Amino acid sequence: MASISFFQCLYRIIMAFTRALVFSIFPAPKKAINDEIVLITGSAGVLGRALAVEFSKYGAFLCLWDIDEEENQKTYELLYTQYNHRRMVAMKVDITIPEEIHRAAEKIRYEIGNVSIVVQNAGVVTCKNILDLNSEDIKRTFNVNIISHYHINQAFLPAMIERHYGHIVAITSNCGLFGLSHLGDYCASKFAIIGYMESVEDEIYRSKCSGVNTTIAILGPLKGGLNERVREIVIPESVDFLPPNICAQRIVQGVITNQKFLYIPKTYRLLELIKSFLPYDAFKAILSYVLNVHDPNLKRNRLRKTTRS
């Protein structure tokens, strides 16, 4: 991409603020997704299942990927029986194995068609003190939470760019905005998702492929989700966990309106802004107040041993 002049830069800034102002007053235009092929990773989990339900309401064809075949089948059966959705396929895929990703992607292309929306939702959490993490813990966290994104995008993004049409969605966490005790590997992988997705967006932008969009969804802890496992370690019961169905609705709305960033809840956007200009100790004080974060005690350290993956 060629460099731009000062006036071109100023024009783009003004247009960006104008669009933001207009869409804060009037509803943003929505794209139809009823004919789209949507891939959801981690579809056996609470958020993946909720996302599948939400996309099914729009009539999209769903490709459900998860390593847990039994729970993934439950997602399939839920959609089939309770939501009368027929346009879908459930596949057992280990996203830590690149060969499996590419085989499954080729199968979809051959039997169904080109995936136009990829929702990278799969994730794992270990919940260990940094000094207790072993190499397998770290590898597993990074292989699932971030490295899989590289291989999945390499499998599907080229066709999107060739067709000038598609959408890449990455689900990350408030742990991608600030680090927390006992979540060192998890936080690092979630930070990485944001940096990686911004790079993907910039490469798409520089290729002048305006028809391919990206969305980064930054979520707080979910009810029944991975973060339920950290409740006894870092976050007390006084913190409200988010309903997966509400998060799924917000994410799908973000996709159909082509939003670049989603903060659920929006409080995290404010926390990110505060972190950028306050002294770090002041930010930590605010974070401790907002999240009511506590230091793990001996009892919780013993409980931690029961949450190993």
C-alpha positions, 0 to 999 in steps of 0.5 A: 500500500502506497503512503498517503498524504497528510490531507488524505490521512485527515480525510480518512480520519474525518470519514471514520469519525463521521461513520462512527457518529452516524452509526451511533444515531442510526442502525448500521447497515446489515448484511444477509447471512442466510446463504453463508457457510459458517464455520464455528470451532469449539462448537461443543462448548457453551459459547460455540453452541450459543453461536451455532443457535444464533447463526441458525436463526438466520438460516446459515449453513453451519460447519460445527468443529470440535474435538469432543465428538459427543458434546458436538453431537449434542449441539447438532441435535439441539439445532435439529430438534429444538430449532428445526435447523437442517443445514449443518454438519458436525465434524470431529476436528483436532485443531492442534493438528494442521493436517486435520484442519486442512483435510476437514477444510478440503472436505467442506469445500468439496462437499458443501462449498466455500466457507464465507464466515469463520468463527474461531471460538475454541479455547482452553484454560489451565489455571496454574501458577506460572511456576507450575506450568509445564511445557505440555500445558503451555503448548496445549494452551497456545496450540488451541488458543492461537496457533490454530488460528494461523492454520485455519485462516491459511485453509480458508482465507485464500479463497475469501481473498480470491472471491473478495468476500468473507469474514474472519471472527476471533473470540478473545477475552478480557484476559487479552487486555490485562494479565491475571494471576494463575492465567499466565499462559491463557492471558498471553494466548489471548493477547496474541489473538488481538495482535494476530487479528490486527495483522490479518486485518492490515494484510487484507487492507493492504491487499485492497480486498474490501469484501473481506472483513474481520471482527475481534470479540473481547468477552468477559467471563461466561457462565458455564464457560472456561472462566467458570474454572477460574472462579475459585482461583482468581475471581470471586462469586460477586462478579457476574458472569455473562450469559452465553446466549446474550454474547452470541447475539452481540457477536452475530450482530457484530458480524452482520454489521461488520464491526471490527471490535466488540467489547462485551461488556463495553466496560472493558473498552473503558478499562483498556483506555484507562490502562493506556494513560494511568500509572500502572499502579493506579490501573491495578487498583481500578482493576482490582475494584472492578473485578474484585480480584483477590490473591489465591490463598492456600485453599484455592491453591489446593483447589487448583490441582483439581482443575488441571486439563 
